[in-house]
Amino acid sequence: AEKLVGKGDMLFAPLGQGKPKRVQGCFITPEEIDRVVNLLERDGVVIYPTDSVYAFGCSLRSPKAIERLRRIRGKSEEKFTVVFENIAQVAEYCRVDNAVFRILKRNLTFVLAASARIPDKALERRRTIGVRIPASPVARAVVGALGCPMITTSVKDDDQVVEYTTDPELIHERYGREVALVIDGGIGDNVPTTVVDLTGDGPEILREGK
């Protein structure tokens, strides 16, 4: 049986028999998307490419995976972001009015008021959550096939060695024994997204980024 904890494996492309599509310098097939989803549904944590930095991801519905993600990132990791497929899905899990709806069309990370559908384990006693609809087709395809959002956090570099977090080979070398799978999307970026808080009277930039 495929192990979720232990030696992870790298998802290269093209693999499988489906028609591949070009994504960030790599090919990924519907069969490969299904493989990732299967791991997520079995409480796995994966590393995947986004349009900014590489990120850890797990199913919003898996308390075990969320706890595993906290252990991988360390106890200092208190705030996670939730990755959604589209704006309609965001509205199912967060409080979204017309003004927020228009702003969400921008490719940034937003802090929104969470609804009761966001599990407490993801919120950690907070009632707000970071929200992102990535431009990366890989991330959106995985979330779409999973049928629920993903809890996510960036692959950070504590030692300030940039290649450590942008090169999937080195990411796999570092985290391959802690995650179920690493998706190789080519060399990633090392600039995170801009974070905008939409829970106040007006938008407030919390972090400058892409």
GIHU-V121110 format. One record per backbone hydrogen bond with DSSP energy under -1.0 kcal/mol. NH is the residue of the N-H (numbers start at 1). CO is the residue of the C=O. Records with the same first field share a line. If there is no record, write none. Layout:
NH=CO  CO
This chain:
6=177
8=176
11=182
12=10
23=26
26=23
28=21
33=29
34=30
35=31
36=32
37=33
38=34
39=35
40=36
41=37
43=40
44=39
46=57
47=181
48=55
55=48
56=153
57=46
58=151
60=149
62=59
66=62
67=63
68=64
69=65
70=66
71=67
72=68
73=69
74=70
77=74
78=76
81=152
82=130
83=150
84=132
90=86
91=87
93=90
94=90
95=113
101=97
102=98
103=99
104=100
106=103
108=106
109=194
110=131
111=196
112=129
114=127
115=93
118=115
122=119
123=119
124=120
129=112
130=80
131=110
132=82
140=136
141=137
142=138
143=139
144=140
145=141
146=142
147=143
150=83
151=58
152=81
153=56
155=54
156=154
160=157
164=161
165=162
167=163
171=167
172=168
173=169
174=170
175=171
176=172
178=175
179=175
180=45
182=9
183=47
184=11
188=166
189=52
195=207
196=109
197=204
198=111
204=197
206=195
207=195
210=192
